């Protein structure tokens, strides 16, 4: 037994004595005079917390006895009508509880008092500073030192205070309430707190959306504590917790997102915890972190997934592990196909444990991710794309079971307007292409690309997926079989993909071809014919095929040319020997074009491939192996009953490709066919601008033919003898629709005359031509009059020296007038022509010039012509 001296009475006696000495101040707390109440609280504070000179503040057991005696009256002062009194009372209560050794004995008095002030809605306490002080009192000594038994007895009051405070507009009060709840969850038994969990989580959900980062973090810590303590049931997790924390996965602050990832990992690591039945909903939120925009968050999230996989695998490997779990854990990374290079935060393939974790829940997670891709908002689609990207990395071959739905969703969503979403889906496609055998996914993607219901944009999207999957399969040796390569090559080389003038489709066709060659070079050589046809058409498409975008068309042409070089290498040629592919496949390509030429009226790609093929052939190959098929195609396509656009494109092909100097001589033996059967029918006058455009193209082609001197005089005489060519040419000189046609006709006549020479035309032919040319000298356009002057010069160069002087005189008389034209360029052109005439007919030219010498405004050009005539004489 303790022996107390007379100077130091027992604690209880000392406490009672002290309480007796404080009774007047305690009674003052209920006085009507506010000043007396205030003074009483001040005296109590000084005596109990600060002490006096001869009476130190009570401590230990003495303080505990005093607290038990005075707290009931002191707590009543929390409801005082004067804010200063309430403030003093709260501060005194907090000070006493901080120093009292036995807080559990005081909890029963304190919490009901707090609940009366800040545990009802709306809060009775109007001052936010006092509300904060009361909640801090709860979060501090009451919860931290109150003890499980005492707090359990008043858990209803504690929950009421917390629920009200979590909804308080003052953010510091919310933070304090979150802190109190986090501590309380670790003290009170879960089953006692569970009835209050729904209300608390609902209030926490609102707090998780607070604008202050620290408030959101405090709320997340409170939710984390509730879940880990087991105070939330699986139903609470599904209905309240997961929907509440989900927005934090997209929080604007990286630290909040990382805190969520760590909380999710802790919840999922509890094998039989309340989150366990809902792993398929919680794990996607953690997986989202792997693609976080903040590198540190992404790295941390990946590490957490790896740790979670290892932890769950370790738990599954215990004595009670099922046979299926044992088999699953025995899998080795070596059984997985190699993966494409992974972006940050990956430093290599994920561990097998983490992959098995994801695969075990893939059937539930994948449909949810695919559904998100169809949402209206970019944020939701972004979440789906991010999750799908991560799932594709971890799932590997398990994706094969869900391939049909996966491919359909990728093809529908990969063209998203948001570049980030689209890039994530392209990455997911590449991962799927590497993980699953191409023989499984290629038919599905090709079906999407060629479906009758697919729009051009939809076909382009499907080709994006096909290209990405093919790129993903490239590192896997032998993944792309000959059968798959043949199927892909054949599909992209025929309608509806070939011939679709859609910039996106054309760009992706090139990408598919390039990635197929990269993934399977050996098999690409075996199916090089359709690849060659596809790339030829892409290279020849031009701006029209790219929707009028000349820059995009030029870029595609360069890319297609590069891919042709890669195909040449696969076929055993040098990269710069693309003509070798032309030589290898020319007959097969022409054979295919002959089979499909009946569809050329609707399919513009046939003529493109035809022209691109011929442009790459040498003269020897064209002459020896390709002329019969070439002439047959021209005859069929230039028939007068075919579509005018088709005829125009073939006429332009003749002019730009066949009549190019390197290949033109191949046509010399076929002059009569070329002019009479192929080109001249297009010169026949028909009403309408379309027919006029065809005539213009024919005029250019014939002009080029004669300019290259591909017909000798004997052949030309035979063509002109049938009486159809010259009337058609004269009609071109009278063309009303397009002035350019008249100009082209002048060039045609010029080179026709030069080709005919002195013996290729009859006199009546020359007469009709010069009459038509004189009419053109009256044309409204200067450039046409100049072209007509060049044709007149050719007339004199080609005419025999003994040509009819009468007709020469008529021509000179009508032509000389135009040397007095208002346009100097026209004057010069006429002068040049007459100087040439002077070398052939000097006397007649001299006589004609002298006859008009005084009638012209200037003698400058007349003198030049006379000088030329004198020199020739």
Buried (B, 14 or more C-beta within 10 A) or exposed (E): EEEEEEEEBEBEEBBBEBBEEBEEBBEBBEEEEEEBBBBBBBBBBBBBBEEEEEEEBBBEBBBBBBBBBBBEBBBBBBBBEEEEBBBBBBBBBBBBBEBBEBBBBBBBBBBBBBBBBBBEEEBBBEBBBBBBBBBBBBBBBBBBBBBEEBBBBBBBBBBBBBBBBBBBEBBBBBBBBBBBBBBBBEBBBBEBBBEBBBBBBBBBBEBBEBEBBBBBBBBBBBBBBBBBBBBBBBEBBBBBBBEBBBBBBBBEBBBBBBBBBBBBBBBBBBEEBBBBBBBBBBBBBBBBBBBBEBEEBBBBBBBBBBBBBBBBBEBBEEEEBEEEBEEBBEBEEEEBBEBBEBEEBBEEBBBBBBBBBBBBBBEBBBBBBBEBBEEEEBBBBBBBBBBBBBBBBBBBBBBBBBBEEBBBBBBBBBBBEEEBBBBBBBBBBBBBBBBBBBEBBBBBBBBBBBBEEBEBEBBBBBBBBBBBBBBBBBBBEEBBBEEBBBBBBBBBBBEBBBBBBBBBBBBBBBBBBBBBBBBBBEBBBBBBBBBBBBBBBBBBBBEEBBEEBEEBBEBBBEBBEBBBBBBBBBBEBEEEBBBBBBBBBBEEBBEBBEEBBEEBBEBBBBBBBBBBBBBBBBBEBBBEBBBEBBBBBBBBBBBEEBBBBBBBBBBBBBBBBBBBEEBBEBBBEBBBBBBBBBBBBBBBEEEEEBBBBBBBBBBBBBBBBBBBEBBBBEBBBBBBEEEBBBEBBBBBBEBEBBBBBBBBBBBBBBBBBBBBBEEBBBEEBBBBBBBBBBBBBEBEEBBBBBBBBBBBBBBBBBBEEEBBEEBBBBBBEBBBBBBBBEEEEBBBBBBBBBBBBBBBBBEBBBEBBEEBEEEBEEEEBBEBBBEBBEEBE
